[in-house]
């Protein structure tokens, strides 16, 4: 299993608008790409005093999943203009991790 992780940051005032944009526009657009091995996406949110961090996690599995090294080299993040207007900063590239261990789910 491969996890693609990408971080972005916004102000507390823009956090809800950014989250709505991701949910209504960006996630459906990515799912429409039908990426090889794609399983699901998650959006994590962490609030601090001065900014809000979002972590976007995509999971890939199966025989057509990307290799972490090749995917990271080929993955230039494209941030839509509407998202750029709400963000303070973002990672230029996503990072890819191979999931090595997990506890059983109950």
SVG drawing of the C-alpha trace seen along z (x, -y; Angstrom):
<svg xmlns="http://www.w3.org/2000/svg" viewBox="-19 -35 32 43">
<polyline fill="none" stroke="black" stroke-width="0.4" points="0.0,0.0 1.3,-3.5 0.2,-6.7 0.7,-10.1 0.9,-13.0 0.6,-16.6 0.4,-19.6 -1.2,-23.0 -1.7,-25.9 -4.3,-28.7 -5.6,-31.3 -8.3,-30.4 -10.6,-32.8 -10.1,-30.8 -10.0,-27.3 -13.7,-26.4 -13.9,-27.8 -10.8,-25.8 -12.2,-22.7 -15.5,-23.2 -13.5,-23.7 -11.6,-20.5 -14.7,-18.6 -16.9,-20.0 -14.4,-20.5 -10.9,-19.1 -11.7,-15.6 -14.3,-14.9 -11.9,-16.1 -9.1,-13.8 -11.5,-10.8 -12.5,-11.5 -8.9,-10.9 -9.2,-7.2 -5.6,-7.0 -4.0,-3.5 -4.3,-1.8 -6.3,-4.6 -8.2,-3.5 -9.3,-6.6 -8.5,-10.1 -8.6,-11.7 -8.3,-15.3 -6.8,-16.0 -7.0,-19.4 -5.0,-20.8 -5.6,-24.2 -3.0,-26.4 -3.1,-30.0 -2.0,-31.5 -2.8,-29.1 -4.6,-25.9 -2.7,-23.0 -4.4,-20.5 -2.9,-17.2 -4.3,-15.4 -3.7,-11.6 -4.3,-9.5 -4.1,-5.7 -3.0,-3.4 -2.9,0.3 -3.0,3.3 -0.8,4.3 -1.0,0.9 -0.1,-1.2 2.8,-3.7 6.3,-3.0 7.1,-5.6 10.4,-6.7 9.0,-7.0 5.8,-8.6 7.6,-11.2 9.9,-12.1 7.0,-12.4 4.5,-14.2 4.5,-17.9 1.6,-19.3 -0.9,-21.4 -2.9,-23.8 -6.0,-25.3 -6.2,-29.0 -9.3,-29.0 -7.2,-27.1 -4.2,-29.3 -6.4,-32.3 -7.3,-30.7 -3.9,-29.3 -0.9,-30.9 1.6,-28.2 1.7,-24.6 4.2,-21.8 5.6,-22.0 5.7,-18.2 3.8,-15.4 5.7,-12.7 5.0,-9.0 5.3,-6.4 5.1,-2.6 2.9,-1.4 4.9,1.2 2.8,2.2 -0.7,1.7 -2.6,3.0 -5.6,5.1 -8.9,3.1 -11.6,4.2"/>
</svg>
